[in-house]
Amino acid sequence: MGQPQLRPGERIDQLYSQDIQIIQSPEVFAFSLDAVLLAAFAKVPARAKSLTVDLCAGNGAVGLFMSPRTSGQIAEVELQPRLADMARRSVALNQLDAQMTVYEGDLAAVNQWIPKDSADVVTCNPPYFADLPDSQKNPNRYLAIARHELTTTLATVVATTSGLLKMNGKAYFVHRPDRLLELLTLMQAQRLVPKRIRLVYPKPGKEANMVLVEAIKDGKPGGQRFLAPLTVYDATGHYTAEVGRLLYG
């Protein structure tokens, strides 16, 4: 298969650990470590009859990184046409057209494509920052939408996730620790029972800057587990062994 058409400013990057190539553009969207960590944290069913949905998909990174671990279908939902187009071309680049579908539009309207109560797993790396009047937005609209809740809210993301999931389906989120309480509160209101929580630290001696959360729809109450922390860089500024494995295999 030939290389896809790259637009100006685009490049092809590789996640070596998964042998996945992905079309990126620093001026529009490039995946960051949170996408790699979320994809690795999510337990996707291997079976062919499963459905995994990735919301706020951006250029498709999380779905692409999960694809080697399942024979099931993966649906990507992305609002921004430019990013959805990048995701589609990356799907084609990895010859995953039979497995992955990119839906372009608002995640709040996802049920026009994907029925309620049909997904085994939903993943989401949502915009981290609330759209507050005084919050500094990136002047680049693509990046602003990816980082700030200009087009959706955490409440909408959580409600949409719950609606998509089958009973006992699993939800996976990556977010900022300062919004963990808000995330957990919204989840509980939407029948999502948090089960596994893992904090991510940039380097030793620093506060956590990411949190990974797994929840089960209509799961039994209680039983929360706080996993061993994940530290990204060691004291010498190199990736820790676990992160190195996730990136390079």
C-alpha positions as a Markdown table, in Angstrom:
| # | Residue | x | y | z |
|---|---|---|---|---|
| 1 | Met | 0.0 | 0.0 | 0.0 |
| 2 | Gly | 1.3 | 3.5 | -0.9 |
| 3 | Gln | 2.0 | 6.2 | 1.7 |
| 4 | Pro | -1.0 | 8.4 | 2.4 |
| 5 | Gln | -1.1 | 12.0 | 1.1 |
| 6 | Leu | 0.5 | 14.2 | 3.8 |
| 7 | Arg | -0.7 | 17.8 | 4.1 |
| 8 | Pro | 1.7 | 20.7 | 4.7 |
| 9 | Gly | 3.2 | 20.5 | 8.2 |
| 10 | Glu | 2.3 | 16.9 | 8.7 |
| 11 | Arg | 4.8 | 14.0 | 9.4 |
| 12 | Ile | 4.5 | 10.3 | 10.1 |
| 13 | Asp | 5.6 | 9.3 | 13.6 |
| 14 | Gln | 5.9 | 5.8 | 15.0 |
| 15 | Leu | 5.0 | 4.2 | 18.3 |
| 16 | Tyr | 7.7 | 1.5 | 18.2 |
| 17 | Ser | 6.3 | -0.6 | 21.0 |
| 18 | Gln | 3.2 | -1.3 | 18.9 |
| 19 | Asp | 4.6 | -1.0 | 15.4 |
| 20 | Ile | 1.9 | 1.7 | 14.7 |
| 21 | Gln | 2.5 | 4.7 | 12.5 |
| 22 | Ile | 0.5 | 7.9 | 13.0 |
| 23 | Ile | 0.1 | 11.1 | 11.0 |
| 24 | Gln | 0.9 | 14.1 | 13.2 |
| 25 | Ser | 1.1 | 17.8 | 12.9 |
| 26 | Pro | 2.6 | 20.0 | 15.6 |
| 27 | Glu | 0.4 | 22.9 | 14.4 |
| 28 | Val | -2.8 | 20.9 | 14.5 |
| 29 | Phe | -2.5 | 17.9 | 16.8 |
| 30 | Ala | 0.2 | 15.5 | 18.0 |
| 31 | Phe | -0.4 | 12.8 | 20.5 |
| 32 | Ser | 1.3 | 13.0 | 23.8 |
| 33 | Leu | 2.2 | 10.5 | 26.5 |
| 34 | Asp | -1.2 | 10.6 | 28.0 |
| 35 | Ala | -2.6 | 8.9 | 24.9 |
| 36 | Val | 0.0 | 6.1 | 25.2 |
| 37 | Leu | -0.7 | 5.7 | 28.9 |
| 38 | Leu | -4.5 | 5.6 | 28.5 |
| 39 | Ala | -4.2 | 3.0 | 25.7 |
| 40 | Ala | -2.0 | 0.8 | 27.8 |
| 41 | Phe | -4.1 | 1.2 | 31.0 |
| 42 | Ala | -7.3 | 0.2 | 29.1 |
| 43 | Lys | -8.2 | -3.5 | 29.2 |
| 44 | Val | -9.7 | -4.1 | 25.8 |
| 45 | Pro | -11.5 | -7.4 | 25.0 |
| 46 | Ala | -9.5 | -9.5 | 22.5 |
| 47 | Arg | -12.6 | -11.1 | 21.0 |
| 48 | Ala | -13.7 | -10.3 | 17.5 |
| 49 | Lys | -17.3 | -9.5 | 18.5 |
| 50 | Ser | -16.3 | -6.7 | 20.9 |
| 51 | Leu | -16.7 | -2.9 | 20.4 |
| 52 | Thr | -14.3 | -0.3 | 21.8 |
| 53 | Val | -15.2 | 3.4 | 21.4 |
| 54 | Asp | -12.6 | 6.2 | 21.8 |
| 55 | Leu | -14.2 | 9.6 | 22.4 |
| 56 | Cys | -12.3 | 12.9 | 21.8 |
| 57 | Ala | -10.1 | 10.8 | 19.5 |
| 58 | Gly | -8.0 | 13.6 | 18.0 |
| 59 | Asn | -5.7 | 12.1 | 15.4 |
| 60 | Gly | -6.8 | 8.6 | 16.5 |
| 61 | Ala | -3.8 | 7.8 | 18.7 |
| 62 | Val | -5.6 | 5.9 | 21.5 |
| 63 | Gly | -7.6 | 3.7 | 19.2 |
| 64 | Leu | -4.6 | 2.9 | 17.0 |
| 65 | Phe | -2.4 | 2.1 | 20.0 |
| 66 | Met | -5.1 | -0.3 | 21.4 |
| 67 | Ser | -5.7 | -2.0 | 18.0 |
| 68 | Pro | -3.0 | -4.7 | 18.2 |
| 69 | Arg | -4.6 | -6.1 | 21.4 |
| 70 | Thr | -8.1 | -6.8 | 20.0 |
| 71 | Ser | -9.7 | -8.4 | 17.0 |
| 72 | Gly | -12.9 | -6.4 | 17.8 |
| 73 | Gln | -14.1 | -3.2 | 16.2 |
| 74 | Ile | -12.8 | 0.2 | 17.3 |
| 75 | Ala | -14.8 | 3.3 | 16.7 |
| 76 | Glu | -13.1 | 6.8 | 17.0 |
| 77 | Val | -15.3 | 9.9 | 17.6 |
| 78 | Glu | -13.7 | 13.3 | 16.8 |
| 79 | Leu | -15.4 | 16.6 | 16.3 |
| 80 | Gln | -12.8 | 18.5 | 14.4 |
| 81 | Pro | -12.8 | 17.6 | 10.6 |
| 82 | Arg | -9.1 | 18.2 | 10.2 |
| 83 | Leu | -8.2 | 15.8 | 13.0 |
| 84 | Ala | -10.8 | 13.2 | 11.9 |
| 85 | Asp | -9.2 | 13.3 | 8.5 |
| 86 | Met | -5.7 | 12.7 | 10.0 |
| 87 | Ala | -7.2 | 9.8 | 12.0 |
| 88 | Arg | -8.7 | 8.2 | 8.9 |
| 89 | Arg | -5.5 | 8.5 | 7.0 |
| 90 | Ser | -3.6 | 6.9 | 9.9 |
| 91 | Val | -6.1 | 4.1 | 10.0 |
| 92 | Ala | -5.4 | 3.5 | 6.3 |
| 93 | Leu | -1.7 | 3.8 | 6.8 |
| 94 | Asn | -1.8 | 1.0 | 9.3 |
| 95 | Gln | -4.1 | -1.1 | 7.1 |
| 96 | Leu | -6.8 | -1.1 | 9.8 |
| 97 | Asp | -9.8 | 0.0 | 7.7 |
| 98 | Ala | -11.6 | -3.3 | 8.4 |
| 99 | Gln | -11.2 | -2.9 | 12.1 |
| 100 | Met | -11.4 | 0.9 | 12.8 |
| 101 | Thr | -14.0 | 3.5 | 11.9 |
| 102 | Val | -13.7 | 7.3 | 12.4 |
| 103 | Tyr | -16.9 | 9.2 | 13.0 |
| 104 | Glu | -16.7 | 12.9 | 12.6 |
| 105 | Gly | -19.0 | 15.0 | 14.8 |
| 106 | Asp | -20.0 | 15.9 | 18.3 |
| 107 | Leu | -19.7 | 13.1 | 20.8 |
| 108 | Ala | -23.0 | 14.2 | 22.4 |
| 109 | Ala | -24.6 | 13.0 | 19.1 |
| 110 | Val | -22.7 | 9.7 | 19.1 |
| 111 | Asn | -25.9 | 7.5 | 19.1 |
| 112 | Gln | -26.6 | 8.5 | 15.5 |
| 113 | Trp | -23.6 | 6.2 | 14.7 |
| 114 | Ile | -23.2 | 3.9 | 17.7 |
| 115 | Pro | -26.3 | 2.5 | 19.5 |
| 116 | Lys | -26.7 | 3.0 | 23.3 |
| 117 | Asp | -25.6 | 0.1 | 25.5 |
| 118 | Ser | -23.5 | -1.5 | 22.8 |
| 119 | Ala | -19.9 | -0.8 | 23.7 |
| 120 | Asp | -17.7 | -3.1 | 25.8 |
| 121 | Val | -15.1 | -0.4 | 26.4 |
| 122 | Val | -15.1 | 3.4 | 26.1 |
| 123 | Thr | -11.9 | 5.3 | 26.4 |
| 124 | Cys | -11.5 | 9.1 | 26.6 |
| 125 | Asn | -8.6 | 11.6 | 26.8 |
| 126 | Pro | -10.9 | 14.7 | 27.2 |
| 127 | Pro | -9.9 | 18.4 | 27.2 |
| 128 | Tyr | -8.3 | 18.9 | 30.6 |
| 129 | Phe | -9.3 | 22.5 | 31.3 |
| 130 | Ala | -12.7 | 24.0 | 32.0 |
| 131 | Asp | -13.7 | 26.9 | 29.8 |
| 132 | Leu | -13.5 | 29.6 | 32.4 |
| 133 | Pro | -13.8 | 33.3 | 31.4 |
| 134 | Asp | -10.3 | 34.1 | 32.6 |
| 135 | Ser | -8.6 | 30.9 | 31.4 |
| 136 | Gln | -5.8 | 31.4 | 28.9 |
| 137 | Lys | -6.7 | 29.7 | 25.6 |
| 138 | Asn | -4.2 | 28.7 | 23.0 |
| 139 | Pro | -4.6 | 31.1 | 20.0 |
| 140 | Asn | -4.4 | 28.0 | 17.8 |
| 141 | Arg | -8.1 | 26.9 | 17.6 |
| 142 | Tyr | -7.2 | 23.2 | 17.0 |
| 143 | Leu | -5.1 | 23.1 | 20.1 |
| 144 | Ala | -7.5 | 25.2 | 22.2 |
| 145 | Ile | -10.4 | 22.8 | 21.5 |
| 146 | Ala | -8.2 | 19.8 | 22.4 |
| 147 | Arg | -7.1 | 21.4 | 25.7 |
| 148 | His | -10.1 | 23.5 | 26.9 |
| 149 | Glu | -13.8 | 22.5 | 27.2 |
| 150 | Leu | -14.9 | 24.8 | 24.4 |
| 151 | Thr | -17.0 | 22.2 | 22.5 |
| 152 | Thr | -17.9 | 19.7 | 25.3 |
| 153 | Thr | -17.8 | 19.4 | 29.1 |
| 154 | Leu | -16.6 | 16.6 | 31.4 |
| 155 | Ala | -20.3 | 16.1 | 32.4 |
| 156 | Thr | -21.2 | 15.5 | 28.8 |
| 157 | Val | -18.2 | 13.2 | 28.2 |
| 158 | Val | -19.1 | 11.0 | 31.3 |
| 159 | Ala | -22.8 | 10.9 | 30.4 |
| 160 | Thr | -22.0 | 9.9 | 26.8 |
| 161 | Thr | -19.6 | 7.2 | 28.0 |
| 162 | Ser | -22.1 | 5.7 | 30.3 |
| 163 | Gly | -24.8 | 5.7 | 27.6 |
| 164 | Leu | -22.6 | 3.9 | 25.2 |
| 165 | Leu | -21.5 | 1.1 | 27.6 |
| 166 | Lys | -23.2 | -2.2 | 28.1 |
| 167 | Met | -23.9 | -3.2 | 31.6 |
| 168 | Asn | -20.6 | -4.2 | 33.2 |
| 169 | Gly | -18.8 | -2.5 | 30.3 |
| 170 | Lys | -15.6 | -0.6 | 31.3 |
| 171 | Ala | -14.7 | 3.1 | 31.0 |
| 172 | Tyr | -11.2 | 4.5 | 31.0 |
| 173 | Phe | -10.2 | 8.1 | 31.4 |
| 174 | Val | -7.0 | 10.1 | 31.7 |
| 175 | His | -7.3 | 13.5 | 33.4 |
| 176 | Arg | -5.7 | 15.9 | 35.7 |
| 177 | Pro | -5.6 | 15.2 | 39.4 |
| 178 | Asp | -7.1 | 18.5 | 40.3 |
| 179 | Arg | -10.3 | 17.4 | 38.6 |
| 180 | Leu | -10.4 | 13.8 | 40.0 |
| 181 | Leu | -13.1 | 14.5 | 42.5 |
| 182 | Glu | -15.3 | 16.1 | 39.9 |
| 183 | Leu | -14.7 | 13.1 | 37.5 |
| 184 | Leu | -15.5 | 10.6 | 40.3 |
| 185 | Thr | -18.6 | 12.5 | 41.3 |
| 186 | Leu | -19.9 | 12.7 | 37.7 |
| 187 | Met | -19.1 | 9.0 | 37.1 |
| 188 | Gln | -21.1 | 7.9 | 40.2 |
| 189 | Ala | -24.1 | 10.0 | 39.0 |
| 190 | Gln | -23.9 | 8.1 | 35.6 |
| 191 | Arg | -23.8 | 4.5 | 37.0 |
| 192 | Leu | -20.0 | 4.3 | 36.5 |
| 193 | Val | -18.3 | 2.8 | 39.6 |
| 194 | Pro | -14.6 | 3.6 | 39.8 |
| 195 | Lys | -12.5 | 0.5 | 40.3 |
| 196 | Arg | -8.8 | 1.2 | 39.5 |
| 197 | Ile | -7.0 | 4.5 | 39.9 |
| 198 | Arg | -3.4 | 5.3 | 39.1 |
| 199 | Leu | -1.5 | 8.5 | 39.6 |
| 200 | Val | 1.2 | 9.5 | 37.1 |
| 201 | Tyr | 4.2 | 11.6 | 38.3 |
| 202 | Pro | 6.4 | 13.5 | 35.9 |
| 203 | Lys | 9.6 | 12.7 | 37.9 |
| 204 | Pro | 10.7 | 11.8 | 41.4 |
| 205 | Gly | 9.8 | 14.5 | 44.0 |
| 206 | Lys | 7.1 | 16.2 | 41.9 |
| 207 | Glu | 3.4 | 16.2 | 42.4 |
| 208 | Ala | 1.2 | 14.0 | 40.1 |
| 209 | Asn | 0.1 | 15.7 | 36.9 |
| 210 | Met | -2.1 | 12.9 | 35.4 |
| 211 | Val | -4.5 | 10.3 | 36.8 |
| 212 | Leu | -5.8 | 7.2 | 35.0 |
| 213 | Val | -9.3 | 5.9 | 36.1 |
| 214 | Glu | -11.1 | 2.7 | 35.3 |
| 215 | Ala | -14.8 | 2.3 | 36.0 |
| 216 | Ile | -17.4 | -0.4 | 35.5 |
| 217 | Lys | -20.9 | 0.5 | 34.5 |
| 218 | Asp | -23.4 | -0.7 | 37.2 |
| 219 | Gly | -20.4 | -2.3 | 39.0 |
| 220 | Lys | -20.7 | -3.4 | 42.6 |
| 221 | Pro | -20.0 | -0.5 | 45.0 |
| 222 | Gly | -16.6 | -0.3 | 46.7 |
| 223 | Gly | -13.5 | -2.3 | 45.8 |
| 224 | Gln | -11.5 | 0.7 | 44.6 |
| 225 | Arg | -7.8 | -0.1 | 44.1 |
| 226 | Phe | -5.0 | 2.5 | 43.9 |
| 227 | Leu | -2.3 | 1.1 | 41.8 |
| 228 | Ala | 1.4 | 1.6 | 42.2 |
| 229 | Pro | 2.3 | 5.1 | 41.0 |
| 230 | Leu | 3.8 | 5.6 | 37.5 |
| 231 | Thr | 6.8 | 8.0 | 37.2 |
| 232 | Val | 7.6 | 9.2 | 33.7 |
| 233 | Tyr | 11.3 | 10.3 | 34.1 |
| 234 | Asp | 13.9 | 9.1 | 36.5 |
| 235 | Ala | 16.2 | 11.5 | 38.5 |
| 236 | Thr | 18.6 | 11.6 | 35.5 |
| 237 | Gly | 15.9 | 12.8 | 33.1 |
| 238 | His | 15.6 | 9.5 | 31.2 |
| 239 | Tyr | 12.3 | 7.6 | 30.8 |
| 240 | Thr | 11.7 | 5.0 | 33.5 |
| 241 | Ala | 11.7 | 1.4 | 32.5 |
| 242 | Glu | 7.9 | 1.1 | 32.3 |
| 243 | Val | 7.4 | 4.2 | 30.2 |
| 244 | Gly | 10.4 | 3.2 | 28.0 |
| 245 | Arg | 8.7 | -0.2 | 27.4 |
| 246 | Leu | 5.4 | 1.5 | 26.5 |
| 247 | Leu | 7.1 | 3.8 | 24.0 |
| 248 | Tyr | 9.8 | 1.6 | 22.5 |
| 249 | Gly | 8.9 | -2.0 | 23.4 |
